[in-house]
Amino acid sequence: SYRLAYWYANRLLEDKLGTRKLTDVQKTLYLDQLKEELREGDILFQSALSTFDVGRGGLSPFGRVLMHEVRGYDYASLYLLAGGSENKEQAELSFKNAIELADAASESRYVQDAGLYARYFNALFFSVLTEKGMENRADDAKALLAPIINAPDKSLSIFSFLRRLSLPQYEEDSFRKQTLVLAKINPEFGNFLRSLGWKF
């Protein structure tokens, strides 16, 4: 359900950024579906958190980080699309949980990678809040990005993802556009992107 919510959220955000055009009917439908998938996801997630036994429907440490990360992204998107302080609170809480769980299990490359993605998406959310003048979270974004910049293992998939966003065919990609906003509010991150092949 969180994955479906992620899909609806991205289509709506692309429309908001101008990289996709949705009709009013589609926007209403997608927003309703985003909310519904989040409601269903929250029910399933609470059940899955009760055990680490994957065979019994539980979640591994990696699965827990990933679900908190996607849940955070979904609620952050819902807040940007429809407001609601409770949506913002849930977004920040989920990102925080993902990062803390990843930091506690840092011996796993997969968990570490998922934790860095959570930091990236959380920082993207803060960059939008800052850019739109809703709340200045530039310092928080900078703190979130520091472990990405300083990560010793640049073979993790998040770095492949960031390198891919630098390619010409991703020029209109919404993640690329928002990553450039991050670079604007955090010059150190901008220099890091350049080291990965970005040109701006």
C-alpha positions as a Markdown table, in Angstrom:
| # | Residue | x | y | z |
|---|---|---|---|---|
| 1 | Ser | 0.0 | 0.0 | 0.0 |
| 2 | Tyr | 2.8 | 2.4 | 0.8 |
| 3 | Arg | 4.3 | 1.7 | -2.6 |
| 4 | Leu | 1.0 | 2.5 | -4.3 |
| 5 | Ala | 0.7 | 5.6 | -2.3 |
| 6 | Tyr | 4.3 | 6.5 | -3.4 |
| 7 | Trp | 3.1 | 6.1 | -7.1 |
| 8 | Tyr | 0.1 | 8.4 | -6.6 |
| 9 | Ala | 2.2 | 10.9 | -4.7 |
| 10 | Asn | 4.8 | 11.1 | -7.4 |
| 11 | Arg | 2.3 | 11.7 | -10.2 |
| 12 | Leu | 0.7 | 14.5 | -8.2 |
| 13 | Leu | 4.0 | 16.1 | -7.3 |
| 14 | Glu | 5.1 | 15.9 | -11.0 |
| 15 | Asp | 1.9 | 17.8 | -11.9 |
| 16 | Lys | 2.6 | 20.4 | -9.3 |
| 17 | Leu | 6.2 | 20.8 | -10.6 |
| 18 | Gly | 4.9 | 21.0 | -14.2 |
| 19 | Thr | 6.7 | 17.9 | -15.5 |
| 20 | Arg | 3.3 | 16.1 | -15.9 |
| 21 | Lys | -0.2 | 17.3 | -16.7 |
| 22 | Leu | -3.1 | 15.8 | -14.8 |
| 23 | Thr | -6.8 | 16.7 | -15.3 |
| 24 | Asp | -8.8 | 17.9 | -12.3 |
| 25 | Val | -10.6 | 14.6 | -12.2 |
| 26 | Gln | -7.3 | 12.7 | -12.1 |
| 27 | Lys | -5.9 | 15.0 | -9.3 |
| 28 | Thr | -8.9 | 14.4 | -7.1 |
| 29 | Leu | -8.9 | 10.6 | -7.8 |
| 30 | Tyr | -5.1 | 10.3 | -7.2 |
| 31 | Leu | -5.3 | 12.3 | -3.9 |
| 32 | Asp | -8.1 | 10.2 | -2.6 |
| 33 | Gln | -6.2 | 7.0 | -3.6 |
| 34 | Leu | -3.0 | 8.3 | -1.9 |
| 35 | Lys | -4.9 | 8.8 | 1.4 |
| 36 | Glu | -6.6 | 5.5 | 1.1 |
| 37 | Glu | -3.4 | 3.6 | 0.4 |
| 38 | Leu | -1.8 | 5.3 | 3.4 |
| 39 | Arg | -4.7 | 4.3 | 5.7 |
| 40 | Glu | -4.4 | 0.7 | 4.5 |
| 41 | Gly | -0.6 | 0.8 | 4.7 |
| 42 | Asp | -0.6 | 2.0 | 8.3 |
| 43 | Ile | -2.9 | -0.9 | 9.3 |
| 44 | Leu | -0.6 | -3.5 | 7.6 |
| 45 | Phe | 2.5 | -1.8 | 8.9 |
| 46 | Gln | 1.5 | -2.0 | 12.5 |
| 47 | Ser | 0.8 | -5.7 | 12.2 |
| 48 | Ala | 4.1 | -6.3 | 10.4 |
| 49 | Leu | 6.1 | -4.5 | 13.1 |
| 50 | Ser | 4.9 | -7.0 | 15.7 |
| 51 | Thr | 7.5 | -9.6 | 14.6 |
| 52 | Phe | 10.9 | -9.9 | 12.9 |
| 53 | Asp | 9.8 | -13.3 | 11.5 |
| 54 | Val | 9.4 | -12.6 | 7.8 |
| 55 | Gly | 7.7 | -16.0 | 7.3 |
| 56 | Arg | 4.9 | -14.8 | 9.7 |
| 57 | Gly | 4.4 | -11.5 | 7.9 |
| 58 | Gly | 7.0 | -9.6 | 9.9 |
| 59 | Leu | 9.7 | -7.3 | 8.7 |
| 60 | Ser | 13.5 | -7.7 | 8.7 |
| 61 | Pro | 15.6 | -4.8 | 9.9 |
| 62 | Phe | 16.0 | -3.7 | 6.2 |
| 63 | Gly | 12.3 | -4.0 | 5.6 |
| 64 | Arg | 11.6 | -1.9 | 8.6 |
| 65 | Val | 13.9 | 0.9 | 7.5 |
| 66 | Leu | 12.5 | 0.8 | 4.0 |
| 67 | Met | 8.9 | 0.9 | 5.1 |
| 68 | His | 9.5 | 3.8 | 7.5 |
| 69 | Glu | 11.3 | 5.6 | 4.6 |
| 70 | Val | 8.6 | 5.1 | 2.1 |
| 71 | Arg | 5.9 | 6.0 | 4.7 |
| 72 | Gly | 7.8 | 9.2 | 5.5 |
| 73 | Tyr | 7.9 | 10.1 | 1.8 |
| 74 | Asp | 4.2 | 9.4 | 1.4 |
| 75 | Tyr | 3.2 | 11.6 | 4.3 |
| 76 | Ala | 5.6 | 14.3 | 3.3 |
| 77 | Ser | 4.0 | 14.3 | -0.1 |
| 78 | Leu | 0.5 | 14.4 | 1.3 |
| 79 | Tyr | 1.5 | 17.4 | 3.5 |
| 80 | Leu | 2.9 | 19.3 | 0.5 |
| 81 | Leu | -0.2 | 18.5 | -1.6 |
| 82 | Ala | -3.0 | 18.9 | 1.0 |
| 83 | Gly | -1.5 | 20.4 | 4.2 |
| 84 | Gly | -2.4 | 19.0 | 7.6 |
| 85 | Ser | 0.1 | 19.3 | 10.5 |
| 86 | Glu | -0.5 | 15.6 | 11.4 |
| 87 | Asn | 0.8 | 14.6 | 7.9 |
| 88 | Lys | 4.0 | 16.6 | 8.5 |
| 89 | Glu | 4.4 | 15.1 | 12.0 |
| 90 | Gln | 4.0 | 11.6 | 10.6 |
| 91 | Ala | 6.5 | 12.3 | 7.8 |
| 92 | Glu | 9.1 | 13.5 | 10.2 |
| 93 | Leu | 8.5 | 10.7 | 12.6 |
| 94 | Ser | 8.8 | 8.0 | 9.9 |
| 95 | Phe | 12.0 | 9.5 | 8.5 |
| 96 | Lys | 13.5 | 9.8 | 12.0 |
| 97 | Asn | 12.6 | 6.1 | 12.7 |
| 98 | Ala | 14.1 | 5.0 | 9.5 |
| 99 | Ile | 17.4 | 6.8 | 10.1 |
| 100 | Glu | 17.7 | 5.7 | 13.7 |
| 101 | Leu | 17.0 | 2.0 | 12.8 |
| 102 | Ala | 19.6 | 2.2 | 10.0 |
| 103 | Asp | 22.2 | 3.8 | 12.2 |
| 104 | Ala | 21.6 | 1.0 | 14.8 |
| 105 | Ala | 22.2 | -1.7 | 12.2 |
| 106 | Ser | 25.0 | -0.1 | 10.2 |
| 107 | Glu | 26.9 | -3.3 | 9.8 |
| 108 | Ser | 24.4 | -4.2 | 7.0 |
| 109 | Arg | 25.1 | -2.6 | 3.7 |
| 110 | Tyr | 21.5 | -2.9 | 2.6 |
| 111 | Val | 20.2 | -1.3 | 5.8 |
| 112 | Gln | 22.9 | 1.4 | 5.6 |
| 113 | Asp | 21.9 | 2.2 | 2.0 |
| 114 | Ala | 18.2 | 2.4 | 2.9 |
| 115 | Gly | 19.1 | 4.7 | 5.8 |
| 116 | Leu | 21.0 | 7.1 | 3.4 |
| 117 | Tyr | 17.9 | 7.1 | 1.1 |
| 118 | Ala | 15.8 | 8.1 | 4.1 |
| 119 | Arg | 18.2 | 11.0 | 4.8 |
| 120 | Tyr | 18.0 | 12.1 | 1.2 |
| 121 | Phe | 14.2 | 12.0 | 1.0 |
| 122 | Asn | 13.9 | 13.7 | 4.4 |
| 123 | Ala | 16.3 | 16.5 | 3.2 |
| 124 | Leu | 14.3 | 16.9 | -0.1 |
| 125 | Phe | 11.2 | 17.4 | 2.1 |
| 126 | Phe | 13.0 | 20.1 | 4.1 |
| 127 | Ser | 14.3 | 21.7 | 1.0 |
| 128 | Val | 10.8 | 22.2 | -0.3 |
| 129 | Leu | 9.6 | 23.6 | 3.0 |
| 130 | Thr | 12.6 | 26.0 | 2.9 |
| 131 | Glu | 12.2 | 26.9 | -0.8 |
| 132 | Lys | 8.5 | 27.6 | -0.5 |
| 133 | Gly | 9.0 | 29.8 | 2.6 |
| 134 | Met | 6.9 | 27.5 | 4.7 |
| 135 | Glu | 9.6 | 26.8 | 7.3 |
| 136 | Asn | 13.4 | 27.3 | 7.2 |
| 137 | Arg | 14.8 | 23.8 | 7.5 |
| 138 | Ala | 18.1 | 24.4 | 5.7 |
| 139 | Asp | 20.2 | 23.5 | 8.7 |
| 140 | Asp | 18.3 | 20.3 | 9.3 |
| 141 | Ala | 18.7 | 19.4 | 5.6 |
| 142 | Lys | 22.4 | 20.0 | 5.9 |
| 143 | Ala | 22.8 | 17.8 | 8.9 |
| 144 | Leu | 20.9 | 15.0 | 7.2 |
| 145 | Leu | 23.1 | 15.2 | 4.1 |
| 146 | Ala | 26.4 | 15.1 | 5.9 |
| 147 | Pro | 26.5 | 11.3 | 6.3 |
| 148 | Ile | 25.7 | 10.9 | 2.6 |
| 149 | Ile | 28.5 | 13.3 | 1.6 |
| 150 | Asn | 31.0 | 11.6 | 4.0 |
| 151 | Ala | 29.9 | 8.0 | 3.5 |
| 152 | Pro | 33.1 | 5.9 | 2.8 |
| 153 | Asp | 31.3 | 3.3 | 0.6 |
| 154 | Lys | 30.4 | 5.1 | -2.6 |
| 155 | Ser | 29.3 | 1.8 | -4.2 |
| 156 | Leu | 26.0 | 1.9 | -2.4 |
| 157 | Ser | 23.0 | 2.2 | -4.7 |
| 158 | Ile | 22.1 | 5.7 | -3.6 |
| 159 | Phe | 25.2 | 7.0 | -5.2 |
| 160 | Ser | 24.3 | 5.2 | -8.5 |
| 161 | Phe | 20.9 | 6.9 | -8.2 |
| 162 | Leu | 22.4 | 10.3 | -7.8 |
| 163 | Arg | 24.9 | 9.8 | -10.6 |
| 164 | Arg | 22.0 | 8.7 | -12.9 |
| 165 | Leu | 20.0 | 11.9 | -12.1 |
| 166 | Ser | 22.9 | 13.9 | -13.5 |
| 167 | Leu | 22.4 | 12.4 | -17.0 |
| 168 | Pro | 20.8 | 14.6 | -19.7 |
| 169 | Gln | 17.8 | 12.4 | -20.1 |
| 170 | Tyr | 16.8 | 13.2 | -16.5 |
| 171 | Glu | 16.8 | 16.9 | -17.0 |
| 172 | Glu | 13.1 | 17.2 | -16.4 |
| 173 | Asp | 12.9 | 14.6 | -13.6 |
| 174 | Ser | 11.3 | 15.9 | -10.4 |
| 175 | Phe | 13.9 | 14.3 | -8.2 |
| 176 | Arg | 16.7 | 16.0 | -10.2 |
| 177 | Lys | 14.9 | 19.4 | -9.9 |
| 178 | Gln | 14.5 | 19.1 | -6.2 |
| 179 | Thr | 18.0 | 17.8 | -5.7 |
| 180 | Leu | 19.3 | 21.0 | -7.4 |
| 181 | Val | 17.3 | 23.0 | -4.8 |
| 182 | Leu | 19.1 | 21.0 | -2.1 |
| 183 | Ala | 22.4 | 22.0 | -3.8 |
| 184 | Lys | 21.3 | 25.6 | -3.7 |
| 185 | Ile | 20.5 | 25.7 | 0.0 |
| 186 | Asn | 23.6 | 23.6 | 0.8 |
| 187 | Pro | 26.7 | 24.5 | -1.3 |
| 188 | Glu | 28.7 | 21.6 | 0.2 |
| 189 | Phe | 26.1 | 19.1 | -1.2 |
| 190 | Gly | 26.3 | 20.9 | -4.5 |
| 191 | Asn | 30.1 | 20.4 | -4.6 |
| 192 | Phe | 29.5 | 16.7 | -3.7 |
| 193 | Leu | 27.1 | 16.4 | -6.6 |
| 194 | Arg | 29.7 | 17.8 | -8.9 |
| 195 | Ser | 32.1 | 15.2 | -7.8 |
| 196 | Leu | 29.5 | 12.6 | -8.9 |
| 197 | Gly | 29.4 | 14.2 | -12.4 |
| 198 | Trp | 26.7 | 16.8 | -12.1 |
| 199 | Lys | 27.1 | 20.0 | -14.1 |
| 200 | Phe | 25.3 | 23.2 | -13.0 |
